[in-house]
Amino acid sequence: MDLDLRTQYWDDREARNAFKKFILDIHGLDFSVWESQGFWDDRYTPFSLFNGSEVISSVCVYLLDAIIQGESTRLVQISGVGTHEKWRRKGLSRQLTDEGLKWAHNKHEGVFLFADDEAIPYYQKCGFKPIEEYLEHIKIPSVLAKPGCIPLDPDNQEDLALIYSYAQSRTPISNIFSIMNAKLLMFHVLYTMKNNIYEIPDLNCLIFYKRDNNCLNIFDIVSERMPSFEQLLPYIVRDTDQTVEFHFHTDKLGIEQIETKALAGNNTFVKMGFPLTRPVFPYTSRA
Ligand SMILES: CC(C)(COP(=O)(O)OP(=O)(O)OC[C@H]1O[C@@H](n2cnc3c(N)ncnc32)[C@H](O)[C@@H]1OP(=O)(O)O)[C@@H](O)C(=O)NCCC(=O)NCCS
């Protein structure tokens, strides 16, 4: 059976639907909401093998606008990787990864991905290496809580439009490492962070956070001008909170003494030459 290798086919409705079905089958992820709300990102570039009208193996190369050590650059994230069960171990996924990276050559400064546990041996065979990550955290100083942190609901079109306008004009969260694709952020708004998005109008910012027992996990702060952590904390703190964990580099938050700990479990892999050695991958950079 001849397989047809296709890329940049998002304009072909039938092919795009076949891709969406494939991602639903392989990863249980339904892209319909991201698509119907208008945030589908053309930078998310598919390399797919079609058997007739069906996608049987696919790899996506996501071109990301990044800030690294204060400089604008581009990175590639590999995602949406899979091969239908009966087609596995025939070299198809590796072929697509090679094609994708060949296409992206000269368009970026580094390649990264987050691997599912069972795919680790596959990525190692494809030449990816694990990269050490860490997490920044602090003990919460005593502060008086303030009102003014308003939950937003991405199912409400007004809230969604407000979130997108913040996303489009955001300043990088960190000068060390930030990802700037607004449409990728909107994916997290609609899927992973749906119930964790708040606006603090006094500070003109959005904050994505979640309380896990006595720990505040902050995933992102979206604003034209980054507030300091000292300004932010009163709006989100509760008496029982003890620690804060940040899922991005905190260099712009003005925190004087931050602690770090190794972060395991993300299965983050990079290709040789990745421009950072011990990064915190911003949570909302994951595709
Ligand atoms: C991981 C996956 C994409 C591999 O697809 P594939 O088309 O079978 O991969 P390939 O045939 O191109 O494999 C390339 C190499 O990796 C090896 N490999 C593939 N899967 C492997 C596995 N599970 N364990 C060990 N080695 C593996 C192959 O043997 C081959 O090595 P070789 O060149 O020495 O023969 C596929 O198993 C899959 O879809 N898994 C479920 C979804 C998933 O985990 N996706 C990744 C999410 S991050």
The ligand as a MOL file (V3000), in Angstrom:
LIG
                    3D

  0  0  0     0  0            999 V3000
M  V30 BEGIN CTAB
M  V30 COUNTS 48 50 0 0 0
M  V30 BEGIN ATOM
M  V30 1 C 6.3080 6.0310 19.9960 0
M  V30 2 C 5.7360 5.8010 18.5890 0
M  V30 3 C 5.3360 7.1570 18.0140 0
M  V30 4 C 6.8160 5.1630 17.7130 0
M  V30 5 O 6.3150 5.0970 16.3830 0
M  V30 6 P 6.9110 4.0670 15.3130 0
M  V30 7 O 6.4230 4.4910 13.9790 0
M  V30 8 O 6.6320 2.6930 15.7460 0
M  V30 9 O 8.4720 4.3640 15.4730 0
M  V30 10 P 9.6300 3.9480 14.4470 0
M  V30 11 O 9.2550 2.6550 13.8210 0
M  V30 12 O 9.9210 5.1010 13.5550 0
M  V30 13 O 10.8250 3.7310 15.4700 0
M  V30 14 C 12.1050 4.3550 15.3730 0
M  V30 15 C 13.0600 3.5940 16.2640 0
M  V30 16 O 12.5660 3.5730 17.6070 0
M  V30 17 C 12.3650 2.2260 18.0350 0
M  V30 18 N 11.1520 2.1690 18.8440 0
M  V30 19 C 9.9120 2.5740 18.4850 0
M  V30 20 N 9.0630 2.3550 19.5070 0
M  V30 21 C 9.7930 1.8020 20.4940 0
M  V30 22 C 9.4680 1.3310 21.7980 0
M  V30 23 N 8.2260 1.4360 22.2830 0
M  V30 24 N 10.4530 0.8030 22.5600 0
M  V30 25 C 11.7200 0.7180 22.0810 0
M  V30 26 N 12.0920 1.1590 20.8460 0
M  V30 27 C 11.1420 1.6790 20.0780 0
M  V30 28 C 12.2000 1.4250 16.7640 0
M  V30 29 O 12.5170 0.0710 16.9470 0
M  V30 30 C 13.1860 2.1150 15.8480 0
M  V30 31 O 14.4930 1.7470 16.1860 0
M  V30 32 P 15.4950 1.1100 15.0800 0
M  V30 33 O 15.6920 2.2030 14.0840 0
M  V30 34 O 16.7060 0.7420 15.8490 0
M  V30 35 O 14.7510 -0.0370 14.5180 0
M  V30 36 C 4.5120 4.8380 18.6250 0
M  V30 37 O 4.8560 3.6860 19.3740 0
M  V30 38 C 3.2480 5.4280 19.2440 0
M  V30 39 O 2.4400 6.0050 18.5400 0
M  V30 40 N 3.0600 5.2650 20.5580 0
M  V30 41 C 1.8560 5.7650 21.2240 0
M  V30 42 C 1.7660 7.2920 21.2420 0
M  V30 43 C 2.9940 7.9380 21.8450 0
M  V30 44 O 3.5410 7.4970 22.8430 0
M  V30 45 N 3.4090 9.0470 21.2170 0
M  V30 46 C 4.5110 9.8550 21.7000 0
M  V30 47 C 3.9700 10.8330 22.6720 0
M  V30 48 S 5.2370 11.8560 23.3550 0
M  V30 END ATOM
M  V30 BEGIN BOND
M  V30 1 1 1 2
M  V30 2 1 2 3
M  V30 3 1 2 4
M  V30 4 1 2 36
M  V30 5 1 4 5
M  V30 6 1 5 6
M  V30 7 2 6 7
M  V30 8 1 6 8
M  V30 9 1 6 9
M  V30 10 1 9 10
M  V30 11 2 10 11
M  V30 12 1 10 12
M  V30 13 1 10 13
M  V30 14 1 13 14
M  V30 15 1 14 15
M  V30 16 1 15 16
M  V30 17 1 15 30
M  V30 18 1 16 17
M  V30 19 1 17 18
M  V30 20 1 17 28
M  V30 21 1 18 19
M  V30 22 1 18 27
M  V30 23 2 19 20
M  V30 24 1 20 21
M  V30 25 1 21 22
M  V30 26 2 21 27
M  V30 27 1 22 23
M  V30 28 2 22 24
M  V30 29 1 24 25
M  V30 30 2 25 26
M  V30 31 1 26 27
M  V30 32 1 28 29
M  V30 33 1 28 30
M  V30 34 1 30 31
M  V30 35 1 31 32
M  V30 36 2 32 33
M  V30 37 1 32 34
M  V30 38 1 32 35
M  V30 39 1 36 37
M  V30 40 1 36 38
M  V30 41 2 38 39
M  V30 42 1 38 40
M  V30 43 1 40 41
M  V30 44 1 41 42
M  V30 45 1 42 43
M  V30 46 2 43 44
M  V30 47 1 43 45
M  V30 48 1 45 46
M  V30 49 1 46 47
M  V30 50 1 47 48
M  V30 END BOND
M  V30 END CTAB
M  END
